[in-house]
Amino acid sequence: MKQSTRPLAIGPLRAFEAVARRLAFGAAATELHLSQPAISRQIQALEAEVGTALFHRGTRHVELTTAGATLLRTVVPLLERLDSTVHQIRHSQARRHVAVTTFASLASLWLIPRLAGFQALHPGIDIRISAVDRLADADDPEIDLALRYVHPKDAPESATPLFDEVLTPVASPALLARLPLRSPADLVRHTLLEEDDHRPSAEYLSWRHWLKVHAPAGTEPQGWLYLNYTYQQIQAALSGQGLALARWALVGEAIERGDLVEPFGAAGRITSPFAYWLVHWPARRQQPEVQAFSDWLLAEAAVTRAAIRRVQDADTPLC
């Protein structure tokens, strides 16, 4: 076939994807509300543009050629992203919304518990939270803001610091009533809840690091319980299954309510060079709803920073 250098039209790509998914021209035609001859013409036109056959055509079935399979791997995510963007544009005409991405533990333990305050101030703005560890692309049309946990040297230029990291051992009052902790050496009678993480920050989030700093050499707990996420550690600590080395910013309210206890008080706290950041998507930064949510986040972060400073300055005695 003669090769073409023109950009591909979107219509034939829709037809191609439907035929490839259903492996039938008739079924694809029904789905797209076209006649079967129309679908066939679109596939033939696409094959002419690409310069090779995309399907093996049998009497009662079709199947992808190697070239067709290669093209399909690009077409599917392209169409999904196109449809998602169009959906977002259509939806944004009806209601204002802000899409924020962050990691699951920050969403569960810090952001979501505070959202009612924002919604009370801005009832006309919808919030969509994408709680994933994967860093979103800066040009992702579905994201407006990101909340991230990184070392300052790795923070994007558009990032605004929210609060620093303070780590502290925590446990449920019921657990400490049953197995008191008077010194780090008493940890030999306890289970430690460890985050099963291999990122650079894991060095500072680990009990091994804390034990090296605070416990007598060779101190080993009665047992270990490894969990994937911080919020799982906190849930396990709340249910009395062991001690978590918690991020104070994420458990401060639980400590103040008495749901969790710092058995070693201020003396047991350690810091980390990593911190929490607000990252703006430049293309959306000036949108009024995004600015409103950003301002609210910064105000909430200021409250958390003040709480961290307060406990850091406090001279809490050991239990």
N, C-alpha and C positions, 0 to 999 in steps of 0.2 A: 504494500500500500504506500501511496505517496505521503511523505511526512509533512506535517503542518507545524508552523511556529505560532499560530494564533492561540490566545488563552482559551481554555475550555469553557463552554457555556454550562450553567448550573443545571438546566433542565435535563439534559442527557445523563448527568451524574446522578440525579435523583432516580431516573429510570434504571440506570446501571446498578445502583445500590439495592433497589427493590427486587430486580431480577436475581442478583447475586444472593440476596437473603432468602428468597423464596425458591430459587432455582426453577422458575417457571415464568414464561412470558405472560400467560393468561392471568395468573394470580397477581403479578405485578401490575398489570393493566387495571384489574379490578380495584386494587389498593389505591392507585393513583387517579382513578376515575378517567381513564383513557381507554381507547380501543387497543386491541392487541397489535394491529398493524402500526398504530402510532408508536407504541413501545418499541416495536421492531425497527422502525425507521430511526428512532432516537439512538438505539444501540448501534445501528449501522453507521449513523453519523458520528458517534463517539469513536467507534473503531477506526473510521477514516481519519479522524483528527489525531488519534493516538498513533496510528500507523501499524496496528496489528490487531488480530482477533482477540477478543476478551472472553468469549465463551466457546466451548465445544457444543454444537447443537446436535442433539440426537432426535430420534423420532418422537419419543415421549418424555425426554428430559433434556436439561442443559446442565453444564458444569463449567466452572471457571477454568480458563487457561492459566498458565503461570503468570503471564502478564496481567491477566484480570485479577488474580489473587494479590499481586503486588499493588495494583491500583486501588483495590478495595481497602487495603490497610491504611491508605492515606485518605480515601474518600469518607469512610465512616466517621472518624473523629472530626474531620472538616465539617461535615453536615451537622453533626451533633453540636459542635460549637456555634455554627451559624444559627441553628434553630434556637439554641439557648440564648444567644444574643438578641435575636428577634423577639423571643418571649420576654426578655428583660425590658427591651424598649417598649413593647406593647404594655407590659405591666406598669412600667414607670409613668406612663401617661395617665393611669388611673389613680395610683397611690404613690406617695413618696416612700422610699425605702433605703436602708443602708445595709450593705452586706459586709460582714467582718469575718476574717479568718483568724484562727488562733489554734493553739494546741489544746487537747481535750481537758487537761487538768486545770488550766487557767480559765477555760470556759466554765467548767463545772463548779470550781471552788471560789472563783473571784468575780467573773463577769456576770453569769446568769443570776446569782443571788442579788445583784444590784440593779438588774434591768427594770424592775418594777418602778424604781425611782425615775428612770429616763422616760418610761412610757407614761407615767403620771404627768410629767412636764410636757411631753410631746406626743399626745395620743394619735396624731395623724401620721406618724412616721413608723413604718414597719421595720423590724430588725430581722435579718437572716444571719445566723451564725454557722460557719463552716468550721467544725472542730476537727482538724486533721493536723498531723505532724509535718506533712509535706509543705514546703514553702511555695506559696503561689507566685506565679510570674507577675512582674511589675506591670505588664500590659494586659493582665487578665480582665476582660470586660465585666466579669461577674463579681469582682471584688472592689470594695471601696477603701477598706482599712485593714490593717493587720496588727495583731498584738503578738509580739515575739519575745523569746528569751534567748539572748545571745551575748557574747563577749563584746564589749564596746568597740573593739577593733573590727568586728564583723557587722556592726550595725550599719544599715544603709544611710546615705546622706540625708534622706528625707525623714529619718527616725527621730522621735522625741523620747527622751528617757522618762519612764514612769516611776519606777522605784527599784531599789537595790535588793540584793538577795541576803536574807538572814535565815539560817537553818537552826532548828531547835528540836531536841527529842520531845515527843509528846506521847501520852497514853491516856486511856480512859480512867476516870476516878475509880471505877470498880476494880480494874486491874491493879492499880496501885494500892487499893485497900487490901487486896488479897496478897499481893507480893510487893511490899514497900521497897522503894529505891532511896537509899540514903547516900549512896556514892556510886560512881561509875563501876566500881568493882562488883556491885550487886547485879549488874547486867548478866552475870553468869547464870542467873535463875530465870531469865526472860528470853522470849523470842523476839528477834529483831526483824522488822518489815523492811526489806531492801528493794529499791527500784532496780529492775533488771534492765539497765540502760548502758549503751556502749558509746554514747556521744561524748565529746570532749568535756562537757559540764559534769559528767557522771563522777569524775574524780572528786568533786566537791560535794556531791549529793549523797555519797556513799557512807554507810556506817563505818566501813573500814577506815576512811579518812578521819571520821569523828573519834573513833576509838584510839587511833594513833595520837591524836591531839590531847584527849582527855582521860583515857583509861590507862590503868597499869599495863605495862607490857605483857603481852600474851593473853589478855582478856578475851575470852570467847563466850558468846551467848549460849544459852541452852539449845537454841535452834534458830534457823533462818527461814523466812517466808519471802520468796522472790515474786514480785509483781511487776507488770508492765508499766503501769502509770501511777503518777503521784496520787490521783484521786482514789485509786484502789488501795494504796497504802493508808490513806486517811480513813477510808471506810472500814478497813480492817482494824485500825487503831480504835475507832469509835466503838466497834463491836467487841473490844477487849481481846483481840487475838495477838497483840504484841505492841511493841513500841515502834513508832515511825520517826524517821529523821525528816521533819516537816519543813516546808518553806513557810516561814512565819507570815508572809503576806497572804498566803492562801488559807491559813488556819487561825489568824488573829481573832476573828469573831468567835470561832468555836472555843478558843481559850478564854476569851472574855466572858462567854456564856457559862463556862465551866464544863462544857462537853468534853474538852480535852484539858490535860494538865501538863505543864512543863515541870517534870520532876527535879531538874537541876537548875531551874530558874535562869537568870541572866548568865550565870557561870557556865551553863551548858550550850550557849549559843555560839555559832561560828558564822563567818561571812564567806561569800564567794565573789570572785571577780565578775561573774555573769550578772546580768540585770534584765529588766523587763522594759520593752520599748513599744511605742506606738509608731507604726509605719503608714504613711499616707501614700495613696495612689495619686500621682500628680494630676492625672486627667479628671479626677472626680473631687479634688480637694476643695474647689470653690463652690460645690453644690451646697445650698443652704442646709439640707438635711444632714449631709456628711459633716459640715462644719459644726452643726448643733451636737451631733453625737461625739465628735472629736473633743469639743469643749467640755462636754459632760464627762467623758473618760478622763480627761486631764484633771478635772475637779475631784473625781473619785480617787484617782491615783495620788493626789495631794493629801487626801485623808489617810490613805494607806501609808504614805511616806511619814506623815506626822506620827502615826501609831508606831511605826518601826523605830523612829527616833525616840519616842517615849519609852518603849521597852528597852532599847539599847542603853538609855541613860539611867534606867531604874536599877537599883541595887537589890534585886530579888534574892532572898536567902534560899539555900538549898532545902529541899524537902527532907 
